[in-house]
Amino acid sequence: MGHTYHHHLVPQMYLRNFADAGKLKAVARQPPHRSHTSSVKNACNEVGFYELPPEELSQDDPLRDGWDPEFVEKFLSQVEGDAAPIIEAMVAGDFPLSAKDRNVMSLFIALQVTRGWAFRDRAQQTVERLSPDVLQMCMREEAIRERLTAEGRPVNRRAIKNIQRQLAEVPAITLPQGSLVASAIEQAVETCRPVIAGRPWRLLRFDENVLLTSDQPVGLWAPGSPTSVGLATAKMTYMPLNRNTAIAVAASGPEKISFPGPARARQVNDAVARRARRWIFHHPDDDPLKELVLPPVEEVTAEIVAQRKNPDGTTEEIVRMTSRPKQSL
């Protein structure tokens, strides 16, 4: 597939709010957190990231004929264009938003939750963690007997061994580009946006230029949570709008303009920096990472929560998928 289009995981119009003459300080998310100066144009720039090729649509999909592979990128650009003047107004102190503008910003924020590498990495890691368990279930003799019987095929030892051998040779699953793109948009529109739109918002205004952003500019804050945090479990969802203004989506409380101090700024920065997948960005003259100690990037892990006995006498583990900071070897 010959990609020719460059797609920005974070909008350029947004990143300019943290830049000086089009330049940003880019800090690596992973230790030792090396930094360099990046142009806004090059930051979060990927080739064909949102391309949805027609061959990945189903054969009977009526949209397949004449499908534009850049449809998703054009949709994202439209949302960004609609959100740009609203962000500019909020940075100037315009709050609360009209119902129309709130709907636009809800979608904009929701898309920033799912449109980057964090969503893709989690999806692929989940498949990789689940695949061995699913494969093990399929290879159980009882399951194969049921399958052969349902298909009207002979049930004997040779047939069972043949299927087990075939399953053992199944290659690792890699999610296709189209599936990742479509699921990211669906998750944003159908799951994330309603949560964001339905909660009280606050506009945080800081006296100094203290905020950063990242390749995953929506941060989640849920102190003391024993498991991975999502929009539904976060006490606060933060998105910095520029160096001194952020939107906060709260689990409860009034909608208002707030003028918090340095402690809240560190909280916002910590939430956003933790969620970064590859890069943290800030203005070249600022030092918002000075007092932050970041854990390793989270990765999906399978945790055993229960066990059960199967009719064939085998024991099956019940697992849940969650995210934890990657453990050092």
C-alpha positions, 0 to 999 in steps of 0.5 A: 500500500503506497502511502503518500499522505501525512497525518497528524495524530495531534492537530497542528492548530492545537500544538501551535498553542504550545510553540514559539515561532512554530517550534516545540520542545519534544521530550521522549516519554521513556527514560532517560527522557531525551529532548530535542526541538521539533517543528509543529509540522513534524510533531506527531506526523505519521504516514497514512495513519488514518488511511482506510483502504477500500480493500479492507471494506467488506465485499458487500459494503455499498461504500466500497465502490468509489471509497475515498481512503482519506475519508477519515482524515478529512472527517478529523480535519473537519472536526479540528476546523470546527473546534479551532475557534472554540478553543481560541475563545476558551483561551480568551476566557469565554466560558461556559460554552453554548450547547452547539460548541460544547457538542463540537468540543466533546467530539474533539476531546473524545477523538484525542482519546482514541486517535493516537498510538495509545489506542492502537497499542492497547488494541494490539496488546489486548489481542496478543494477550488474549490470543493464547487463552482463546487458542488454548480453549479451542485446542481442548479435546472437548471443544474439538469434539463438539466442533467435529460433531456439529460439522458432521465430521468423524470424531476420532483421535486422528481428527482431533490431533490434526486440528490441534496441530493446525491450531498450534501453527496459527500465526500471531494476529496483527490487527489490520489498519482498517479495523484500527481506524474504524474502531478508534472513530467508533469508540470516540463517537459512541463511547467517549463523547457521551461521557465527556458531554454528560459531565460538568466542565471547568475552565482552568486558568493559571497565572503563569505559563505552566502547562504541557501537552503530549501525543495523547493530550487528554489526561485522566486523574483518579488517585488511588485507583487499583486498576487502569483508569478510563473516562468513566472511572476518572475523577477528572479528565484534563486537556490543556488548551495552551500554556495557561488554560485547560479544560477539566471534565469532572465526575461531579460538581459545578461548572465554572471558571477556576483559577487554581495554583501550582499544585493543580498545574502539576496534577494536570501535567502529570495526568497528560504526561503519564498518558503520553505514548512517545512524546511530551511537548511544551514551549521551549521557554517552559519547564513543566516537567521539572517536578514530575516523576513519571512511571513507565509507559502502561501496557496491557496485562492479563490478570487472573481473577478466578478459576473454574473446573471444566467438565473434562477435568481441566482448570480454566483461569478467568482473566481480565485485561487491564493496563499497568506500567511496564515492569523493568526486567 
